[in-house]
Amino acid sequence: MLERVFHLKEHETTARRELLAGLTTFTTMAYVVVVNPRILSEAGMPVEGVLFATCLSAAVATLIMGLWANYPIALAPGMSLNAYFTYTIVLGRGVPWQTALGVVFLSGLLFLVLTLTSVREHIVNGIPDCLKHGTAAGIGLFIAFVGLRNAKLIVANTATFVGLGKVSDPQVILAAVGIVLIAILMARKVGGAILLGIVLITLAGIPLGLSHWPGHFLSWPHPGGTLFKLDLRGAAKIGLGELIFVFFFVDLFDNVGTLVGVCEQGGFLRDGKLPRASRALLADAVGTLFGAVTGTSTVTSYIESASGVAAGARTGMGNIVIAGLFLAAMFCAPLVAAIPSYATAPALVFVGALMCGSVARVNWEDFSEAVPAFLTLVATPLTFSIATGLSMGLLSYTFMKIGTGRHREISPLIWILSALFLLRYAFLGAE
């Protein structure tokens, strides 16, 4: 049955490798179970309800991705989108969180319509190869930056924006050891090296007082505070259309960027196109609708899925493990929260290093290809946004082709996307 559903032999993988990779992906993104409820609670939402919605929507979307699209990509409420939900819509504009959930639902409905009509699939497959390679490497740098920040190896600096952290800090030392340990284990081709490194660093922190066993392991979920609380009537009022558009726009390109980057890393692209793209894009559309109904912000693909790909995932089989662990996390939130950030940070740094290998596929001798790839690569981590990196790269691609007299290479889709991105920056500039 597993062979019929996931085609393990065709993808040259095994059930054991897929399950371990799924466990690795969940471990690196388990923080969402804790962080998402904390952020949305600042909007006045009950923590217990958001925790339930986070885990349930992530499990549903991840299962759809694994069983229907057969890709090892996990989904959960997006970190940038929950911040936009809380700080811009609810706190910044004074919109009730129930109405904001209605906005999320309507944007998810728009995702679904465009997915079923294959519009989103054409967007994924229509991105030039140089931007796909640049996006993969840019996400790699982004992941590594997040990992180094979580490890406190990189800290804020008023003079230079970022600087080296305190190297005498025990957490920094453990994180640095973890990076070297995972690299050695991977070089020796040890199965589950990334997960093993995370576990060993977590255990090493216990006697140092940096990590600890939770006081209790189980907590009963309480969904009532957010379940079915969305206000669709309020969301449909005139004046909220722009908010729906922003949710749609940011998730569309964050999700596309993540899909392209992770699939490029895993070698899933065929002639620059993603097979079964509509199936993959259906997962975040359904997940977003499910999340809005249960009580959380937009669901999207997670760049941490690259850790599972690096651990050997080639099919969606591991998504069953991820979904199961998300469901279990509804009851075991204290245990999930016990994994410290300095233990998962080395995994993110190492995965980022692997993904940067995509830059070797860029045609650096052709400036009209090299410059867009480079801008995508550097803008993604420096702006802390996959969508921004992709937009800057795509706009530069269009301008470079026009300026070099090669405008015939610009497809109708790229013209449309360039116009949309220009509107995006015009909208941001007006705020």
Phi and psi in degrees as a GROMACS rama.xvg file:
@    title "Ramachandran Plot"
@    xaxis  label "Phi"
@    yaxis  label "Psi"
@TYPE xy
-61.7851  -38.2945  LEU-2
-66.9103  -39.6647  GLU-3
-66.2717  -38.4514  ARG-4
-80.7037  -43.5932  VAL-5
-109.098  -10.9503  PHE-6
54.204  55.2579  HIS-7
-61.9663  -42.9416  LEU-8
-65.1617  -41.1505  LYS-9
-59.7404  -35.56  GLU-10
-94.1939  8.58784  HIS-11
53.5572  52.7308  GLU-12
-139.096  175.529  THR-13
-128.387  161.384  THR-14
-62.0335  -40.4639  ALA-15
-62.2489  -45.1256  ARG-16
-63.5652  -41.6167  ARG-17
-64.7587  -42.2263  GLU-18
-67.2551  -41.0499  LEU-19
-64.315  -39.6893  LEU-20
-65.3001  -39.9231  ALA-21
-61.27  -41.4228  GLY-22
-63.582  -38.0707  LEU-23
-63.5813  -46.6198  THR-24
-59.6306  -45.7947  THR-25
-61.5827  -41.5793  PHE-26
-60.9972  -40.3333  THR-27
-74.5524  -21.051  THR-28
-113.078  9.27833  MET-29
-62.8156  -20.8299  ALA-30
-59.0977  -25.0249  TYR-31
-61.6099  -28.4032  VAL-32
-63.6205  -30.1025  VAL-33
-96.4693  -44.5233  VAL-34
-71.7797  -43.0459  VAL-35
-59.8543  -48.0195  ASN-36
-60.7606  -34.4493  PRO-37
-65.7377  -43.2014  ARG-38
-67.6836  -47.1317  ILE-39
-70.8575  -23.2815  LEU-40
-65.0285  -26.0721  SER-41
-69.4298  -16.5841  GLU-42
-87.2383  1.93893  ALA-43
95.0492  7.00938  GLY-44
-83.9037  141.528  MET-45
-62.9091  131.157  PRO-46
-60.4692  -43.7064  VAL-47
-61.7593  -41.4714  GLU-48
-66.7468  -40.9031  GLY-49
-67.066  -37.3102  VAL-50
-60.9316  -45.056  LEU-51
-61.1343  -47.3331  PHE-52
-64.6045  -39.3803  ALA-53
-59.4633  -50.7398  THR-54
-68.3452  -42.4167  CYS-55
-70.1287  -44.6943  LEU-56
-66.3013  -37.8795  SER-57
-64.3159  -41.826  ALA-58
-64.8027  -44.6357  ALA-59
-63.8762  -49.8021  VAL-60
-64.392  -39.7609  ALA-61
-67.2406  -37.4077  THR-62
-65.1297  -42.3094  LEU-63
-61.0878  -43.15  ILE-64
-61.3288  -42.5046  MET-65
-75.3181  -46.4872  GLY-66
-82.5149  -34.1569  LEU-67
-94.2244  -42.6636  TRP-68
-97.6446  -19.9829  ALA-69
60.3261  43.5345  ASN-70
-119.312  142.869  TYR-71
-83.4813  55.711  PRO-72
-119.78  123.221  ILE-73
-93.4121  153.083  ALA-74
-127.932  153.25  LEU-75
-167.206  169.719  ALA-76
-55.5456  128.446  PRO-77
-72.3423  141.573  GLY-78
-68.4574  -42.2222  MET-79
-69.0846  -33.8858  SER-80
-76.2994  -31.3348  LEU-81
-71.1969  -31.3074  ASN-82
-68.1898  -41.2758  ALA-83
-63.3912  -41.3594  TYR-84
-56.9131  -48.8625  PHE-85
-78.0811  -54.1099  THR-86
-85.4796  -30.2091  TYR-87
-93.0418  -50.5111  THR-88
-79.2798  -54.9906  ILE-89
-77.4318  -56.6816  VAL-90
-78.8792  -39.7555  LEU-91
-74.4138  -41.5871  GLY-92
-106.416  -3.96898  ARG-93
72.7096  22.2437  GLY-94
-80.5392  129.877  VAL-95
-58.2443  145.443  PRO-96
-63.0329  -28.3042  TRP-97
-64.4929  -39.6753  GLN-98
-68.9371  -38.2448  THR-99
-62.4664  -36.653  ALA-100
-64.0348  -35.8546  LEU-101
-63.3767  -37.506  GLY-102
-62.626  -43.6965  VAL-103
-60.3271  -42.2609  VAL-104
-62.3962  -45.2355  PHE-105
-66.4211  -37.3413  LEU-106
-66.6289  -36.9112  SER-107
-64.6387  -36.509  GLY-108
-64.3852  -37.2469  LEU-109
-66.0283  -40.3656  LEU-110
-55.9522  -45.8096  PHE-111
-63.5236  -45.1164  LEU-112
-62.1237  -46.4041  VAL-113
-69.032  -27.7029  LEU-114
-72.6907  -45.4471  THR-115
-66.1572  -24.237  LEU-116
-94.2666  6.73016  THR-117
68.0197  11.6842  SER-118
-65.2963  -44.0866  VAL-119
-66.9969  -33.9417  ARG-120
-63.3982  -41.2073  GLU-121
-63.7448  -33.4252  HIS-122
-65.2721  -45.6352  ILE-123
-62.3958  -48.7009  VAL-124
-75.3308  -17.797  ASN-125
-88.2835  -3.32356  GLY-126
-73.387  129.535  ILE-127
-57.8652  151.123  PRO-128
-58.8594  -38.6888  ASP-129
-61.9593  -34.6226  CYS-130
-75.0236  -32.8723  LEU-131
-64.4322  -44.7123  LYS-132
-66.7494  -41.4018  HIS-133
-65.685  -37.0565  GLY-134
-65.7895  -43.2523  THR-135
-59.9132  -46.4949  ALA-136
-68.6872  -37.3312  ALA-137
-63.5945  -41.3596  GLY-138
-64.6766  -36.0515  ILE-139
-60.2995  -46.1441  GLY-140
-64.0577  -38.077  LEU-141
-62.6782  -46.2462  PHE-142
-61.7442  -45.2816  ILE-143
-62.9058  -39.9186  ALA-144
-62.4661  -44.6099  PHE-145
-61.5615  -42.3144  VAL-146
-63.1202  -44.9517  GLY-147
-64.9064  -34.8729  LEU-148
-68.6374  -44.0074  ARG-149
-62.9154  -31.6659  ASN-150
-80.6655  -6.16044  ALA-151
64.983  17.134  LYS-152
-73.6863  -27.0248  LEU-153
-119.58  130.217  ILE-154
-131.869  165.706  VAL-155
-67.0517  145.065  ALA-156
-140.345  123.895  ASN-157
-65.2694  -27.6835  THR-158
-86.2042  -38.8654  ALA-159
-120.912  13.0102  THR-160
73.1344  -53.0848  PHE-161
-131.62  156.039  VAL-162
-156.431  177.262  GLY-163
-74.3647  137.59  LEU-164
-74.7753  -175.696  GLY-165
-79.8088  105.21  LYS-166
-69.7248  -13.0978  VAL-167
-86.2087  -6.29541  SER-168
-67.8817  125.837  ASP-169
-56.2308  -35.4869  PRO-170
-65.2437  -40.0186  GLN-171
-63.9476  -41.7914  VAL-172
-63.8383  -45.4644  ILE-173
-63.0274  -40.2224  LEU-174
-64.3798  -42.121  ALA-175
-63.9181  -41.6729  ALA-176
-61.7932  -39.2325  VAL-177
-62.8676  -39.6866  GLY-178
-61.4981  -47.0609  ILE-179
-65.7366  -41.6618  VAL-180
-61.7143  -47.7427  LEU-181
-64.1805  -40.1595  ILE-182
-61.6154  -42.5067  ALA-183
-65.2033  -44.2983  ILE-184
-63.4396  -39.5398  LEU-185
-67.8819  -39.4879  MET-186
-63.4358  -32.2739  ALA-187
-86.5018  2.83388  ARG-188
58.8189  41.5962  LYS-189
-78.5703  126.882  VAL-190
-62.5448  136.292  GLY-191
65.8609  31.7507  GLY-192
-59.421  -42.7859  ALA-193
-65.1438  -46.3194  ILE-194
-63.26  -42.3092  LEU-195
-60.3077  -41.5263  LEU-196
-62.8245  -41.6171  GLY-197
-61.4247  -45.2912  ILE-198
-64.626  -45.7433  VAL-199
-63.6861  -41.4294  LEU-200
-68.8084  -36.8522  ILE-201
-62.5595  -46.126  THR-202
-64.9373  -36.4968  LEU-203
-64.867  -26.4169  ALA-204
-80.0476  -15.3335  GLY-205
-64.2772  -53.3674  ILE-206
-64.7122  -19.7752  PRO-207
-87.615  -3.22014  LEU-208
76.9707  14.2776  GLY-209
-91.1611  -23.2566  LEU-210
-137.793  163.261  SER-211
-155.165  158.741  HIS-212
-73.5248  138.963  TRP-213
-66.2924  151.211  PRO-214
-63.4125  -33.2464  GLY-215
-145.177  156.397  HIS-216
-103.007  -22.2769  PHE-217
-120.018  143.369  LEU-218
-146.822  133.445  SER-219
-78.5557  132.103  TRP-220
-69.6701  147.815  PRO-221
-130.903  89.3812  HIS-222
-82.6747  -12.0653  PRO-223
-58.2121  -28.1957  GLY-224
-68.1701  -23.7669  GLY-225
-125.97  -15.6645  THR-226
-64.7106  124.812  LEU-227
60.3485  27.7305  PHE-228
-94.5534  -2.11764  LYS-229
-64.9484  145.655  LEU-230
-111.461  91.8841  ASP-231
-71.2149  -35.0978  LEU-232
-63.1998  -43.7765  ARG-233
-66.4897  -37.3174  GLY-234
-68.5133  -26.8569  ALA-235
-82.753  -3.54478  ALA-236
-67.4171  152.486  LYS-237
-63.0854  134.697  ILE-238
111.983  -19.9342  GLY-239
-98.547  -3.29816  LEU-240
-58.3173  -39.3569  GLY-241
-65.1998  -33.7201  GLU-242
-67.8318  -40.2703  LEU-243
-61.7523  -41.5345  ILE-244
-63.1287  -42.8653  PHE-245
-64.5315  -45.0106  VAL-246
-57.3604  -46.839  PHE-247
-62.1698  -46.7802  PHE-248
-64.8395  -49.4662  PHE-249
-63.7901  -45.0976  VAL-250
-67.7239  -38.298  ASP-251
-55.4071  -49.967  LEU-252
-86.0026  -27.342  PHE-253
-63.6792  -44.5272  ASP-254
-68.1057  -43.3077  ASN-255
-61.2157  -45.5543  VAL-256
-60.7875  -41.9089  GLY-257
-67.5825  -44.9316  THR-258
-59.4507  -47.2245  LEU-259
-63.257  -44.8012  VAL-260
-64.4101  -48.7188  GLY-261
-68.4188  -40.8637  VAL-262
-69.7798  -32.1141  CYS-263
-64.4125  -43.0678  GLU-264
-62.7622  -38.4147  GLN-265
-85.0943  -5.12802  GLY-266
74.2172  29.0451  GLY-267
-87.1424  -15.1824  PHE-268
-73.8191  143.301  LEU-269
-124.339  114.459  ARG-270
54.6132  39.0887  ASP-271
79.0537  2.25844  GLY-272
-117.321  153.646  LYS-273
-98.7784  110.842  LEU-274
-60.8731  146.316  PRO-275
59.1013  33.3662  ARG-276
-61.5663  -40.1216  ALA-277
-62.6457  -37.8243  SER-278
-65.0933  -40.7779  ARG-279
-66.0954  -40.2927  ALA-280
-73.8587  -20.2708  LEU-281
-67.2023  -28.0643  LEU-282
-62.7609  -46.5653  ALA-283
-73.6933  -28.5505  ASP-284
-65.1913  -49.1674  ALA-285
-67.2829  -40.4418  VAL-286
-61.2436  -38.8532  GLY-287
-66.9097  -42.7931  THR-288
-61.6405  -44.0051  LEU-289
-64.3604  -41.8319  PHE-290
-65.2042  -40.5033  GLY-291
-63.7185  -38.5754  ALA-292
-68.7025  -39.3753  VAL-293
-85.4419  -26.1826  THR-294
122.889  49.8958  GLY-295
-151.03  168.45  THR-296
-78.2326  -175.547  SER-297
-55.4051  135.241  THR-298
-93.9332  136.157  VAL-299
-146.438  167.214  THR-300
-68.0349  147.333  SER-301
-107.135  132.152  TYR-302
-65.9704  -20.4381  ILE-303
-64.3915  -13.8706  GLU-304
-58.916  -23.7818  SER-305
-61.5352  -26.6255  ALA-306
-66.8168  -37.5492  SER-307
-68.4688  -39.2602  GLY-308
-62.6753  -41.928  VAL-309
-64.8599  -28.0656  ALA-310
-83.3143  -0.373045  ALA-311
115.117  1.82506  GLY-312
-67.3278  131.522  ALA-313
-132.538  -5.81528  ARG-314
-134.393  179.68  THR-315
-87.612  8.1872  GLY-316
-60.8961  -40.4903  MET-317
-63.8875  -19.7039  GLY-318
-64.5578  -25.5654  ASN-319
-63.9107  -41.5614  ILE-320
-64.1725  -45.7147  VAL-321
-60.7633  -47.1056  ILE-322
-62.3363  -42.3702  ALA-323
-61.9398  -40.1835  GLY-324
-69.8433  -34.0294  LEU-325
-64.5464  -41.6156  PHE-326
-64.5721  -40.7126  LEU-327
-66.1073  -32.5031  ALA-328
-64.0834  -21.6426  ALA-329
-61.591  -28.847  MET-330
-102.992  -17.2989  PHE-331
-121.472  36.5919  CYS-332
-56.7174  -39.6322  ALA-333
-61.9553  -35.4938  PRO-334
-68.7753  -42.0699  LEU-335
-64.0652  -39.6066  VAL-336
-69.5865  -14.8519  ALA-337
-74.0856  -14.4036  ALA-338
-78.6724  112.589  ILE-339
-75.3674  157.068  PRO-340
-67.0875  -30.5498  SER-341
-69.3165  -16.4482  TYR-342
-84.5363  -33.7543  ALA-343
-86.5527  -19.1463  THR-344
-57.7678  -44.9836  ALA-345
-58.9689  -35.2692  PRO-346
-63.2784  -41.6991  ALA-347
-66.2176  -40.1818  LEU-348
-63.1579  -44.2694  VAL-349
-67.5005  -41.4581  PHE-350
-62.9305  -39.9959  VAL-351
-59.7238  -40.0249  GLY-352
-63.3783  -39.8921  ALA-353
-64.4297  -41.0507  LEU-354
-70.4592  -24.2618  MET-355
-67.8724  -12.9516  CYS-356
-63.3027  -16.1431  GLY-357
-64.9896  -22.3968  SER-358
-65.0127  -20.4181  VAL-359
-66.0834  -20.0529  ALA-360
-89.386  -3.29612  ARG-361
-79.5476  139.09  VAL-362
-80.808  89.6154  ASN-363
-72.2149  -13.7093  TRP-364
-81.019  -15.9817  GLU-365
-103.481  104.793  ASP-366
-61.488  -29.6844  PHE-367
-70.1599  -16.1315  SER-368
-101.336  -38.6216  GLU-369
-71.0006  -44.1947  ALA-370
-63.2259  -47.6788  VAL-371
-59.4425  -40.3649  PRO-372
-63.3515  -42.5956  ALA-373
-64.9226  -45.1783  PHE-374
-63.4187  -38.6175  LEU-375
-62.5808  -42.8339  THR-376
-61.8641  -47.4816  LEU-377
-83.8672  -32.1495  VAL-378
-70.6711  -30.7721  ALA-379
-60.8335  -53.3769  THR-380
-74.2894  -34.3611  PRO-381
-72.086  -30.3644  LEU-382
-95.7944  -5.17714  THR-383
59.7582  36.9878  PHE-384
-151.401  121.317  SER-385
-65.9348  -40.6217  ILE-386
-61.8667  -42.2667  ALA-387
-66.3276  -43.173  THR-388
-59.701  -44.9439  GLY-389
-65.9106  -39.7386  LEU-390
-66.555  -42.4509  SER-391
-65.8752  -39.4451  MET-392
-65.4747  -42.9823  GLY-393
-68.2479  -41.4371  LEU-394
-63.979  -41.3464  LEU-395
-65.7484  -34.5377  SER-396
-60.6913  -45.8212  TYR-397
-63.8717  -46.3957  THR-398
-66.6525  -37.7466  PHE-399
-66.4846  -41.0202  MET-400
-66.7797  -38.0514  LYS-401
-66.9708  -46.4383  ILE-402
-66.6297  -25.4815  GLY-403
-97.758  9.07298  THR-404
73.7703  20.6962  GLY-405
-113.758  38.2325  ARG-406
-64.7277  -18.7665  HIS-407
-66.9225  -19.0252  ARG-408
-79.0591  -8.99737  GLU-409
-85.6322  117.72  ILE-410
-76.321  160.818  SER-411
-56.0631  -35.875  PRO-412
-62.7549  -42.3759  LEU-413
-66.1725  -37.1224  ILE-414
-59.2994  -45.4065  TRP-415
-64.2905  -46.757  ILE-416
-63.5809  -37.7823  LEU-417
-62.7675  -41.2902  SER-418
-64.2131  -41.0575  ALA-419
-64.3761  -39.5414  LEU-420
-67.8681  -37.9013  PHE-421
-62.6992  -38.5671  LEU-422
-64.4767  -37.0713  LEU-423
-60.7046  -46.9827  ARG-424
-70.47  -32.1577  TYR-425
-65.0347  -39.0518  ALA-426
-67.1925  -43.6838  PHE-427
-64.7113  -36.2867  LEU-428
-70.0578  -24.5015  GLY-429
-81.3129  -15.0254  ALA-430
